[in-house]
Amino acid sequence: MAWNSFATPLIGKAVRAASRLAHGGGSAFPGKIVERIDPDFLSRTLAQLPLGVVLVSGTNGKTTTTRMVASMLESLGLKVFTNPTGSNFTRGVVSSLLAEVSLSGKLDADIAVLELDEAYAVHFVRQVRPDYCLLLNVMRDQLDRFGEIDNTARLLSKAAEATTGTVVLNREDPRIARLADVVGTEDGVEVRYFGLDESLRGFFPSDDDMRTTVDAESQDSLENGGNTVDSADRAADALPADVTLRSVGDHRASFVIDGETYETTVKLEGVYNLYNAAAALAVVRAVAADAQAMFLPFEEALAEASASDTADTPDANGKSGTDGASDQPDQTAANAILRQAGVSPRMIAFAHATTQAMIDAACEVTPAFGRGEVITVNGSPVELLLVKNPMGFRLSLASFKPEGCNTMICINDEYADGRDMSWLWDVDFTSLRGTGVKAVSGVRAWDMALRLEYDQVPVEQVNTDLEETVMAFVNADPGTPKHIYCTYTAMLKTRAALAKIADVADAGVGK
């Protein structure tokens, strides 16, 4: 422990407050300072958590799935620490911690659910070995950072290898499913899978199936739920899934768990988010299983102690054991015993969570900022859709039909987006031919316009000034629903622009 560790929370909070004043929002800068002055702050603080750490990583869906897992665990009664803004580098996690710890360094939570960037997950697990690891998928994303896709898989393997409790893997992604080979099962680490029903696999082709632009025939197969991958070649078929997404509909989904089918409504948009819900359910079930093993014995011990006390304590007539209220456990004494053992009543309550309760919790999750988030402007719903690789863009286009809506695309190539925009040529934009695109903006607006030209998609306006274009787009055609597809930094700038004229929630990530 650093000699000055006692002062870390105070220093970090002061830097964080100054950073928010300077940047108008949250920042990873306080985390960078704390990492330098107290390298053990992250591991020391997270070690306090009785249920440990859930690490979520992968190419697509990290932020939404992290939000799902955290929201579900909170709905089931736990206190959860998470990094909700998608600040998914280690210094971002440290910055989020600084907002939650007391001046004495105490973190009031039962479990942490953390989204980690694929590369920074490697740095994180060197400091903190997660109790649970949820790995979603591997796609070509930010080639300038990660290189080829197999390198991204190798990065994620480090997280799986460091996990001490349960690793949850995507059965349908062959590179992710193979990471079971590096898990320390001989040390008692468990591997679980989430998967898709055969009828839905055509919606989620692997990266190998996305090497070229999807042609009309394969797009037709996608829209009809067809399977473009020969199932005979799938080793994944032999892997049992703890949670299987069976069917999808308009804000509806059904899941198969332990042989039972559970149907539910959902508030999330897009078929890809329903698959993320299956992933979230799988990891929540893993946490609940461990909670049962850890905490239910305390409940049984308390019941036995209470029964013994009741039997041994004479009543007013001098008799041992009475009927009625006195047969109930002494709750004050029970809570004192639990506190001494570091167990809260909410942990025991969580250990009793049923599968139906988990399904009910999943159906209440709302979209993360910029991931299907709807902002009302001049009476029009404006939906922000984050896109950053071929698979994500393809699934968004398939999930949000353009008919009856105005469409805008904003493409930036800043560091957080990835400098290499060549992946746009592996997205099929032909579904936009009928309606066209009202506006294209961002640093790479002309590259995007050229790509649309090759797919014969009409474009009304091209303007690299993002704020100006966003304002013109959302103020046109009042009452008409609008879709804005944008890369990460373009999404942040779009939200900042909309915040000047509409009610936009503070995501805490600055301007």
C-alpha positions, 0 to 999 in steps of 0.5 A, spaced: 500 500 500 502 506 498 504 511 504 499 516 502 493 511 500 489 514 506 489 521 502 487 517 495 480 518 496 480 526 498 485 527 492 481 523 487 475 527 489 478 534 489 481 532 482 474 529 479 471 535 482 476 540 478 475 536 472 468 536 472 468 544 472 473 544 467 470 539 462 463 540 463 462 532 465 466 526 467 473 525 465 478 519 466 483 524 468 482 523 475 483 516 475 489 517 471 492 521 477 490 516 482 493 510 478 500 514 478 499 516 486 496 510 489 497 504 484 493 499 488 487 503 489 483 499 484 485 492 487 484 494 494 477 498 493 474 492 489 477 487 494 471 489 499 466 487 495 463 480 498 460 478 491 466 480 487 467 483 480 463 481 474 467 483 468 464 484 461 468 485 455 467 483 447 466 487 441 459 489 440 454 490 446 459 491 452 455 498 455 448 495 454 449 488 457 453 491 463 447 496 464 443 490 463 447 485 468 447 491 473 440 493 473 438 486 474 442 485 480 439 491 483 432 489 481 433 483 485 436 487 491 443 488 491 447 494 491 451 494 485 457 499 483 458 499 475 461 504 470 455 506 467 457 511 462 462 506 458 468 509 460 471 502 460 479 503 461 482 502 467 482 509 469 475 510 467 473 505 472 478 508 478 474 515 476 467 512 477 470 509 484 472 516 486 465 518 485 462 512 490 467 511 495 467 515 502 473 519 504 475 513 508 476 509 502 469 504 503 465 502 497 458 501 499 456 495 494 455 488 494 458 487 487 461 490 481 459 490 474 464 493 470 465 494 462 472 493 460 475 495 453 478 489 450 485 491 450 484 494 457 481 488 460 488 485 460 491 491 464 485 490 469 486 483 470 493 484 472 490 488 478 484 485 479 482 477 478 474 478 476 470 473 479 465 472 473 467 474 466 462 475 460 465 475 453 460 477 448 463 476 441 469 478 437 468 482 431 473 487 426 473 493 430 478 499 431 483 495 426 488 501 428 488 499 435 487 491 435 489 489 429 486 482 426 480 479 429 484 473 432 489 478 436 482 481 439 480 474 441 487 473 444 486 479 448 480 477 451 483 470 453 487 473 458 480 475 461 478 468 461 484 465 464 484 470 470 477 469 472 476 465 479 469 463 479 465 463 472 466 464 465 460 466 461 461 465 453 457 466 447 456 459 444 455 462 437 461 465 436 467 460 435 473 464 437 469 466 443 467 459 445 474 456 444 476 460 450 473 455 454 480 452 453 484 457 457 479 457 463 482 454 469 477 448 470 482 444 474 482 450 479 474 450 480 472 455 475 466 454 471 464 455 464 457 457 462 454 459 455 449 463 452 446 461 445 441 462 440 435 457 437 437 455 430 432 459 427 435 465 429 442 464 427 442 467 421 441 474 424 448 473 427 453 471 422 460 470 425 465 475 422 468 470 417 461 471 414 462 478 414 468 479 409 464 482 404 458 486 403 452 482 404 448 481 397 441 481 396 440 474 397 444 473 404 440 479 406 433 476 404 436 470 408 437 474 414 430 478 414 427 471 413 431 468 419 435 463 415 441 460 417 447 462 412 452 458 416 452 450 415 450 448 422 454 441 420 460 445 421 458 448 428 462 445 433 458 450 438 451 445 437 454 440 442 455 445 447 449 446 452 447 453 453 445 455 460 440 461 457 438 460 450 434 466 446 429 462 442 424 467 439 424 475 438 418 479 436 416 487 437 419 488 444 418 481 446 422 475 447 422 468 449 428 464 453 429 457 454 432 456 461 433 449 465 428 446 459 423 451 461 421 457 456 420 464 459 416 469 455 417 476 456 416 483 454 422 488 453 423 495 453 430 494 449 430 495 441 433 491 436 434 483 436 441 484 438 439 487 445 435 481 446 441 476 445 445 481 450 439 480 455 440 472 454 448 473 456 446 478 462 441 472 464 446 467 464 451 471 468 446 473 473 444 466 474 451 464 475 452 470 481 445 467 484 448 460 484 454 462 488 450 467 493 446 461 494 452 457 496 455 462 500 449 465 504 443 460 505 447 456 510 447 463 514 440 463 514 439 456 516 444 457 522 440 463 524 434 459 524 437 453 528 440 458 533 433 461 533 429 455 534 434 453 540 433 460 543 426 459 543 426 452 546 431 454 552 428 461 554 422 460 559 416 464 558 412 468 563 409 462 566 416 459 567 415 454 561 420 453 555 418 454 548 411 458 546 407 459 541 405 465 537 410 471 536 415 469 540 417 463 536 419 468 530 427 469 530 430 475 534 431 480 528 435 484 531 440 479 534 440 475 527 442 482 523 447 483 528 450 476 527 449 477 519 453 484 520 459 480 524 459 475 518 459 481 513 453 478 510 447 483 509 439 481 509 439 483 502 444 478 500 440 472 503 434 475 499 438 475 493 440 468 494 432 466 493 431 470 487 427 465 482 428 465 474 422 468 473 424 474 478 430 474 473 426 475 467 422 480 470 428 484 472 430 483 465 424 486 462 425 493 465 432 494 463 432 501 459 437 502 453 444 505 455 445 512 452 446 512 445 444 505 444 437 506 442 436 512 446 430 516 444 430 524 445 424 528 444 425 534 439 420 538 437 415 533 438 419 528 434 422 522 437 430 522 435 433 515 436 441 515 437 444 508 434 451 507 436 455 503 430 462 502 430 463 495 426 460 491 420 456 487 425 453 492 429 451 497 423 448 491 419 444 489 425 441 496 427 439 497 419 435 490 420 432 492 427 430 499 425 426 499 419 427 506 415 420 507 412 416 512 415 422 515 418 428 520 416 435 517 417 442 521 418 449 518 419 454 521 422 461 518 422 467 520 425 474 517 425 477 520 432 481 515 437 475 512 440 472 511 434 478 507 430 481 511 425 480 505 420 473 506 416 474 501 411 469 497 415 464 501 412 465 497 405 462 491 409 456 493 411 450 493 406 446 499 405 441 497 400 435 497 405 436 505 405 435 505 397 427 506 398 427 512 403 434 515 402 438 518 407 436 525 409 443 527 411 450 525 412 455 528 417 462 527 421 469 528 419 468 522 414 462 524 411 464 524 404 467 517 405 460 515 408 456 519 402 461 515 397 459 508 400 452 510 400 453 512 392 456 505 391 449 502 394 445 506 390 442 510 396 440 517 395 443 522 400 440 529 400 445 533 404 453 532 406 456 536 411 462 535 415 459 540 420 456 535 425 452 540 430 449 544 424 447 538 420 444 535 426 440 541 428 437 542 421 436 535 421 432 534 427 428 541 426 426 539 419 419 535 418 416 536 426 413 529 428 416 525 423 421 519 427 428 520 426 434 515 426 441 517 427 446 512 426 453 515 429 460 512 431 462 513 438 465 520 438 459 523 433 454 520 438 457 524 444 457 530 440 450 529 437 447 528 444 451 535 446 448 538 440 441 536 442 442 538 449 441 545 447 434 544 445 431 538 448 432 534 455 438 530 454 440 526 460 447 527 463 451 521 461 457 524 465 462 523 460 463 530 458 462 534 452 
